[in-house]
Amino acid sequence: MTESSDTPVPDLAVLQEAIASGDPVRAMPALTQLRFVSDADAVPLLVLGTEQKPFLVRSLSCSGLGYKRTEQGWDVLRRLLVNDEDPNVRAEAANALASYGVDRAWPLLQNAFAADDAWLVRCSILSALAEQPEINLSWLMELATMAIADPDGTVRVSGAEILGRLVRDGAGQAVGVQARALLQPLQQDSDHRVVAAALNGLQSS
């Protein structure tokens, strides 16, 4: 039975055809419509989106898999985090994986951060994990230490901002003392944004 045009329930066959076309103009609106369907119905179509050539389609599909969470989606995201050729897609995969829970995602994101030198991927991982209130502070310290050694200033800024959080949240703990020590030399960083983040972090306790 064909749904009437005023119903909020999308036609899955129509969405599938649009996504499979690979045309971002058609596929991306179809992908956004998947928020109105169940996880079980949405995930196979989001996975189909991750198989299309345009990186915009793959990226939006990864984002959707962070909201429509199934084991199939997890497996696809895990593969894309490592194997996709486009850093935008890898970054969205990292964000989506974090939404499955910090404890589960941590080993994958830790390895990806160490192995992937794309600034967008690294910043996405830092941002996604820093938003998790229950994250182990020592995990953030591990990533921030790598981040402040990155040649890209944007990554160093993100690392300095996380160190500032550790100074604040880890006050009176060893991790807070260590974060403060790492922030001190960043006051002489070549990037003024890093200097500003370091100063803010040092004043946050």
Backbone hydrogen bonds in HBPLUS format (Angstrom, degrees):
<---DONOR---> <-ACCEPTOR-->    atom                        ^
c    i                          cat <-CA-CA->   ^        H-A-AA   ^      H-
h    n   atom  resd res      DA  || num        DHA   H-A  angle D-A-AA Bond
n    s   type  num  typ     dist DA aas  dist angle  dist       angle   num
A0007-THR N   A0004-SER O   3.17 MM   3  5.72 169.6  2.18 120.3 122.5     1
A0014-VAL N   A0011-ASP O   3.11 MM   3  5.39 119.5  2.50 102.5 116.7     2
A0015-LEU N   A0011-ASP O   3.02 MM   4  6.35 161.2  2.05 155.3 161.1     3
A0016-GLN N   A0012-LEU O   2.81 MM   4  5.97 160.8  1.85 150.5 155.9     4
A0017-GLU N   A0013-ALA O   3.06 MM   4  6.22 159.9  2.10 143.5 148.3     5
A0018-ALA N   A0014-VAL O   3.07 MM   4  6.30 157.3  2.12 147.2 153.3     6
A0019-ILE N   A0015-LEU O   2.91 MM   4  6.12 163.4  1.93 156.6 160.9     7
A0020-ALA N   A0016-GLN O   2.87 MM   4  5.97 163.8  1.90 151.6 156.6     8
A0021-SER N   A0017-GLU O   3.14 MM   4  6.23 125.2  2.46 133.8 146.1     9
A0021-SER N   A0018-ALA O   3.28 MM   3  5.25 140.1  2.45  92.9 104.0    10
A0022-GLY N   A0019-ILE O   3.16 MM   3  5.84 156.3  2.21 116.1 121.7    11
A0026-ARG N   A0023-ASP O   2.93 MM   3  5.48 135.8  2.13 115.9 127.3    12
A0027-ALA N   A0023-ASP O   2.67 MM   4  5.68 178.1  1.67 167.0 167.1    13
A0028-MET N   A0024-PRO O   3.05 MM   4  5.36 161.5  2.08 129.2 135.1    14
A0031-LEU N   A0027-ALA O   2.86 MM   4  6.14 152.3  1.94 153.4 161.5    15
A0032-THR N   A0028-MET O   3.11 MM   4  6.40 155.4  2.18 149.0 154.6    16
A0033-GLN N   A0029-PRO O   3.21 MM   4  6.47 136.4  2.41 138.2 149.0    17
A0033-GLN N   A0030-ALA O   3.11 MM   3  5.15 130.5  2.37  96.0 109.4    18
A0034-LEU N   A0031-LEU O   3.08 MM   3  5.43 152.1  2.16 107.1 115.4    19
A0035-ARG N   A0032-THR O   3.42 MM   3  6.14 170.9  2.43 114.0 116.6    20
A0036-PHE N   A0033-GLN O   3.06 MM   3  5.91 168.8  2.07 123.5 127.1    21
A0037-VAL N   A0034-LEU O   3.15 MM   3  5.39 170.4  2.16 112.8 114.9    22
A0042-ALA N   A0038-SER O   2.79 MM   4  5.94 156.8  1.85 154.2 162.0    23
A0043-VAL N   A0039-ASP O   2.94 MM   4  5.80 175.0  1.95 155.5 156.3    24
A0045-LEU N   A0042-ALA O   3.03 MM   3  5.45 122.7  2.38 109.4 123.7    25
A0046-LEU N   A0042-ALA O   2.90 MM   4  6.15 150.7  1.99 154.0 163.5    26
A0047-VAL N   A0043-VAL O   2.79 MM   4  6.00 159.5  1.83 160.3 165.6    27
A0048-LEU N   A0044-PRO O   3.01 MM   4  6.20 149.4  2.10 134.0 142.4    28
A0049-GLY N   A0045-LEU O   2.96 MM   4  6.25 145.1  2.08 136.6 146.1    29
A0050-THR N   A0046-LEU O   3.02 MM   4  6.45 139.6  2.19 142.3 153.0    30
A0050-THR N   A0047-VAL O   3.02 MM   3  5.07 123.0  2.36  95.2 109.8    31
A0051-GLU N   A0048-LEU O   3.07 MM   3  5.29 150.8  2.16 104.0 113.1    32
A0052-GLN N   A0049-GLY O   3.24 MM   3  5.51 169.4  2.25 111.7 114.0    33
A0057-VAL N   A0054-PRO O   3.10 MM   3  5.52 127.4  2.39 107.4 119.4    34
A0058-ARG N   A0054-PRO O   3.23 MM   4  6.63 162.0  2.26 151.8 156.8    35
A0059-SER N   A0055-PHE O   2.76 MM   4  5.85 159.5  1.81 150.4 156.5    36
A0060-LEU N   A0056-LEU O   3.04 MM   4  6.15 166.6  2.06 144.5 147.7    37
A0061-SER N   A0057-VAL O   3.01 MM   4  6.12 151.3  2.10 142.6 151.0    38
A0062-CYS N   A0058-ARG O   2.97 MM   4  6.26 152.3  2.04 147.2 154.0    39
A0063-SER N   A0059-SER O   3.05 MM   4  6.40 158.7  2.10 148.7 154.4    40
A0064-GLY N   A0060-LEU O   2.98 MM   4  6.27 155.8  2.04 146.4 152.5    41
A0065-LEU N   A0061-SER O   3.02 MM   4  6.33 144.6  2.15 144.1 153.6    42
A0065-LEU N   A0062-CYS O   3.07 MM   3  5.06 120.6  2.43  94.8 109.9    43
A0066-GLY N   A0063-SER O   3.05 MM   3  5.34 149.7  2.14 104.5 114.0    44
A0067-TYR N   A0064-GLY O   2.99 MM   3  5.35 149.5  2.08 107.3 116.5    45
A0068-LYS N   A0064-GLY O   2.89 MM   4  6.13 162.1  1.92 157.9 163.9    46
A0074-TRP N   A0070-THR O   2.98 MM   4  6.31 156.5  2.03 149.6 156.3    47
A0075-ASP N   A0071-GLU O   3.01 MM   4  6.25 164.0  2.03 151.4 154.4    48
A0076-VAL N   A0072-GLN O   3.08 MM   4  6.36 157.5  2.13 149.7 155.6    49
A0077-LEU N   A0073-GLY O   2.92 MM   4  6.12 167.2  1.93 156.3 159.8    50
A0078-ARG N   A0074-TRP O   2.91 MM   4  6.08 159.6  1.95 152.8 158.6    51
A0079-ARG N   A0075-ASP O   3.18 MM   4  6.38 151.1  2.27 140.5 147.3    52
A0080-LEU N   A0076-VAL O   2.94 MM   4  6.22 163.3  1.97 154.5 159.3    53
A0081-LEU N   A0077-LEU O   2.89 MM   4  6.00 154.2  1.96 152.4 158.4    54
A0082-VAL N   A0079-ARG O   3.22 MM   3  5.58 135.9  2.43 103.6 114.1    55
A0083-ASN N   A0079-ARG O   2.86 MM   4  5.92 163.4  1.88 156.6 162.4    56
A0084-ASP N   A0080-LEU O   3.08 MM   4  4.87 162.1  2.11 123.1 127.4    57
A0089-VAL N   A0086-ASP O   3.10 MM   3  5.48 124.9  2.42 106.5 118.9    58
A0090-ARG N   A0086-ASP O   3.12 MM   4  6.50 163.1  2.15 153.2 158.2    59
A0091-ALA N   A0087-PRO O   2.85 MM   4  5.90 153.0  1.92 143.4 150.6    60
A0092-GLU N   A0088-ASN O   3.08 MM   4  6.30 156.0  2.14 141.0 146.9    61
A0093-ALA N   A0089-VAL O   2.88 MM   4  6.11 153.4  1.95 149.7 157.7    62
A0094-ALA N   A0090-ARG O   2.99 MM   4  6.22 151.8  2.07 143.0 150.0    63
A0095-ASN N   A0091-ALA O   3.06 MM   4  6.39 161.1  2.10 149.0 153.3    64
A0096-ALA N   A0092-GLU O   2.94 MM   4  6.12 162.5  1.97 149.3 154.1    65
A0097-LEU N   A0093-ALA O   2.91 MM   4  6.09 159.3  1.95 150.1 155.6    66
A0098-ALA N   A0094-ALA O   3.12 MM   4  6.36 153.3  2.19 148.8 155.2    67
A0099-SER N   A0096-ALA O   3.05 MM   3  5.30 134.4  2.26 101.7 114.1    68
A0100-TYR N   A0097-LEU O   3.01 MM   3  5.47 159.4  2.05 112.8 119.4    69
A0101-GLY N   A0098-ALA O   3.10 MM   3  5.61 163.5  2.12 114.8 119.0    70
A0105-ALA N   A0101-GLY O   2.97 MM   4  6.10 163.6  2.00 157.4 162.7    71
A0106-TRP N   A0102-VAL O   2.91 MM   4  5.61 144.6  2.03 145.8 152.3    72
A0108-LEU N   A0105-ALA O   3.08 MM   3  5.57 118.1  2.48 114.7 129.0    73
A0109-LEU N   A0105-ALA O   2.98 MM   4  6.13 168.4  2.00 162.4 166.2    74
A0110-GLN N   A0106-TRP O   2.75 MM   4  5.74 160.3  1.79 162.3 167.2    75
A0111-ASN N   A0107-PRO O   3.14 MM   4  6.22 163.1  2.17 139.8 143.9    76
A0112-ALA N   A0108-LEU O   2.95 MM   4  6.12 157.8  2.00 145.9 152.8    77
A0113-PHE N   A0109-LEU O   2.89 MM   4  5.95 156.4  1.94 144.1 150.1    78
A0114-ALA N   A0110-GLN O   3.19 MM   4  6.43 158.5  2.23 145.5 150.7    79
A0115-ALA N   A0111-ASN O   2.99 MM   4  6.14 146.6  2.10 145.1 154.5    80
A0116-ASP N   A0112-ALA O   2.82 MM   4  5.58 152.1  1.89 153.1 157.2    81
A0122-ARG N   A0118-ALA O   3.07 MM   4  6.36 170.6  2.07 161.4 163.8    82
A0123-CYS N   A0119-TRP O   2.88 MM   4  5.99 165.2  1.90 152.4 156.7    83
A0124-SER N   A0120-LEU O   2.97 MM   4  6.04 152.7  2.04 141.2 149.0    84
A0125-ILE N   A0121-VAL O   2.98 MM   4  6.23 157.1  2.03 151.9 157.5    85
A0126-LEU N   A0122-ARG O   3.00 MM   4  6.24 165.4  2.02 151.2 155.2    86
A0127-SER N   A0123-CYS O   2.89 MM   4  6.03 164.9  1.91 149.2 153.6    87
A0128-ALA N   A0124-SER O   2.86 MM   4  5.94 165.7  1.88 148.8 153.3    88
A0129-LEU N   A0125-ILE O   3.02 MM   4  6.11 163.1  2.05 151.3 155.2    89
A0130-ALA N   A0126-LEU O   2.89 MM   4  5.91 154.2  1.95 146.7 154.7    90
A0131-GLU N   A0127-SER O   3.17 MM   4  6.28 136.0  2.37 142.5 151.6    91
A0132-GLN N   A0129-LEU O   3.03 MM   3  5.35 160.5  2.07 109.9 116.2    92
A0135-ILE N   A0132-GLN O   3.19 MM   3  5.57 170.2  2.20 119.3 120.5    93
A0139-TRP N   A0136-ASN O   2.99 MM   3  5.44 137.2  2.18 108.8 120.2    94
A0140-LEU N   A0136-ASN O   3.41 MM   4  6.91 154.5  2.48 148.3 154.6    95
A0141-MET N   A0137-LEU O   2.94 MM   4  6.23 153.0  2.01 146.1 154.3    96
A0142-GLU N   A0138-SER O   3.03 MM   4  6.23 152.0  2.11 138.7 145.1    97
A0143-LEU N   A0139-TRP O   3.18 MM   4  6.53 161.5  2.21 152.5 155.7    98
A0144-ALA N   A0140-LEU O   2.82 MM   4  5.98 166.0  1.84 155.2 160.0    99
A0145-THR N   A0141-MET O   2.92 MM   4  5.98 154.8  1.99 148.6 154.3   100
A0146-MET N   A0142-GLU O   3.36 MM   4  6.64 153.6  2.44 139.6 145.6   101
A0147-ALA N   A0143-LEU O   2.81 MM   4  6.04 154.3  1.87 150.3 159.0   102
A0148-ILE N   A0144-ALA O   3.02 MM   4  6.18 159.2  2.07 154.3 155.8   103
A0149-ALA N   A0146-MET O   3.18 MM   3  5.43 149.8  2.28 104.1 113.2   104
A0150-ASP N   A0147-ALA O   3.01 MM   3  5.21 164.0  2.03 111.1 115.6   105
A0156-ARG N   A0152-ASP O   3.15 MM   4  6.51 157.5  2.20 148.7 155.5   106
A0157-VAL N   A0153-GLY O   2.87 MM   4  6.13 151.8  1.95 149.6 157.1   107
A0158-SER N   A0154-THR O   3.15 MM   4  6.43 161.5  2.19 144.1 148.1   108
A0159-GLY N   A0155-VAL O   2.90 MM   4  6.22 156.5  1.96 149.8 156.8   109
A0160-ALA N   A0156-ARG O   2.82 MM   4  6.07 156.6  1.88 150.4 156.6   110
A0161-GLU N   A0157-VAL O   2.87 MM   4  6.15 155.4  1.93 153.6 160.6   111
A0162-ILE N   A0158-SER O   3.05 MM   4  6.31 152.8  2.12 145.8 152.5   112
A0163-LEU N   A0159-GLY O   2.96 MM   4  6.26 153.7  2.03 145.7 153.4   113
A0164-GLY N   A0160-ALA O   2.94 MM   4  6.23 147.9  2.04 143.8 152.5   114
A0165-ARG N   A0161-GLU O   3.07 MM   4  6.45 147.2  2.18 140.2 148.6   115
A0165-ARG N   A0162-ILE O   3.05 MM   3  4.97 115.3  2.49  91.9 107.6   116
A0166-LEU N   A0162-ILE O   2.92 MM   4  6.27 151.1  2.00 147.5 156.0   117
A0167-VAL N   A0163-LEU O   2.86 MM   4  6.19 146.5  1.97 148.0 157.0   118
A0168-ARG N   A0164-GLY O   3.14 MM   4  6.38 154.5  2.21 142.3 148.6   119
A0169-ASP N   A0165-ARG O   2.65 MM   4  5.85 175.9  1.65 166.2 165.1   120
A0170-GLY N   A0166-LEU O   2.74 MM   4  5.08 141.1  1.89 126.4 137.4   121
A0173-GLN N   A0170-GLY O   2.83 MM   3  5.24 154.3  1.89 141.7 141.5   122
A0176-GLY N   A0173-GLN O   3.13 MM   3  5.38 126.5  2.43 101.7 114.5   123
A0177-VAL N   A0173-GLN O   3.22 MM   4  6.62 157.6  2.28 151.7 157.6   124
A0178-GLN N   A0174-ALA O   2.91 MM   4  6.15 161.5  1.94 154.3 159.5   125
A0179-ALA N   A0175-VAL O   2.95 MM   4  6.08 155.0  2.01 141.0 147.8   126
A0180-ARG N   A0176-GLY O   3.05 MM   4  6.24 159.4  2.09 146.5 151.4   127
A0181-ALA N   A0177-VAL O   3.07 MM   4  6.33 155.3  2.13 145.9 152.6   128
A0182-LEU N   A0178-GLN O   3.00 MM   4  6.31 148.3  2.11 146.9 155.4   129
A0183-LEU N   A0179-ALA O   2.99 MM   4  6.23 141.5  2.14 145.6 156.3   130
A0184-GLN N   A0180-ARG O   3.19 MM   4  6.40 144.6  2.32 147.6 155.1   131
A0186-LEU N   A0183-LEU O   2.99 MM   3  5.24 131.7  2.23 106.5 120.6   132
A0187-GLN N   A0184-GLN O   3.20 MM   3  5.88 166.9  2.22 118.1 122.1   133
A0188-GLN N   A0185-PRO O   3.06 MM   3  5.81 167.2  2.07 119.2 123.2   134
A0189-ASP N   A0186-LEU O   3.09 MM   3  4.89 162.7  2.12 107.8 107.2   135
A0194-VAL N   A0191-ASP O   3.00 MM   3  5.43 127.6  2.29 108.5 121.2   136
A0195-VAL N   A0191-ASP O   3.17 MM   4  6.59 157.9  2.23 151.4 157.9   137
A0196-ALA N   A0192-HIS O   2.98 MM   4  6.18 159.9  2.02 144.7 149.5   138
A0197-ALA N   A0193-ARG O   3.00 MM   4  6.21 157.8  2.05 142.2 148.3   139
A0198-ALA N   A0194-VAL O   2.85 MM   4  6.06 154.5  1.92 150.4 157.6   140
A0199-LEU N   A0195-VAL O   2.92 MM   4  6.19 162.0  1.95 153.5 157.9   141
A0200-ASN N   A0196-ALA O   2.95 MM   4  6.17 163.2  1.97 150.2 155.0   142
A0201-GLY N   A0197-ALA O   2.91 MM   4  6.07 156.7  1.97 143.2 149.9   143
A0202-LEU N   A0198-ALA O   2.93 MM   4  6.15 155.2  1.99 151.1 157.4   144
A0203-GLN N   A0199-LEU O   3.11 MM   4  6.29 135.5  2.32 142.2 153.2   145
A0203-GLN N   A0200-ASN O   3.21 MM   3  5.22 133.2  2.44  95.0 107.6   146
A0204-SER N   A0201-GLY O   3.22 MM   3  5.14 161.1  2.25 101.4 106.9   147
